[in-house]
């Protein structure tokens, strides 16, 4: 990782939009940082689209999809896209899987969650689990604490059940299907902006191990400074790292992106 201050302005000037994680990238302790919220408003005013992609559940994300100045939030690691309907301002919810697949998967997820809690001492489901429609989440750092061995054990049980498993800054998420943060971007950009998704047109901002796929596939990727906690576990690092942590780090990226944009 290079310091984000070394990112060439010419590279930022070619960027058309921003993709971002939410927890510990925009937020701290579950609340958006004032600097990050102001940055979102500033980006919107400049005509730079922002799409948030998160492991948080649909239920948790819905209010923010309506109140934050973002084009959409893709929740549950690429499974559910939430956005305000331009015609009436009401929430619009779309899924990457059909209803019958979700119903079958829900039962598998329920059985897996029970098996995790039975086999991994100390494991508890995330407090936002009631709002989850397509995945399960085990808390490791939000309201409970699991060590590295316990986290690995939870991931192992999920994978035994045929689930994808990733670790965010607060949760271990498990789901059924090939969707991911990367497929979320490839889905959301054409749907929202009516143009193909080209990774070279976007900057991605994240903070943890479940952002690695985006770090690998998006050339201009940025970690906020608190990514330092996860560096020992990361196989792929972002291209750059901010000086500031969490929402202040996101605002650092937004300021630089806005300053580099050509006059239109």
Secondary structure, 3 states (H helix, E strand, C coil): CEEHHHCCHHHHHCCCEEEECCCCCCEECCEECHHHHHHHHHHHHCCCEEEEECCCCHHHHHHHHHHCCCCEEEECCCCEEEEECCCCCCEEEEECCCHHHHHHHHHHHHHHHHHHHHHCCCCCECCCHHHCCCEEEEECCCCCCCCHHHHHHHHHHHHHCCCEEEECCCEEEEECCCCCHHHHHHHHHHHHHCCCCCHHHEEEEECCHHHHHHHHHCCEEEECHHHHHHHHHCCCCCCEECCCCHHHHHHHHHHHHHHHCCCC
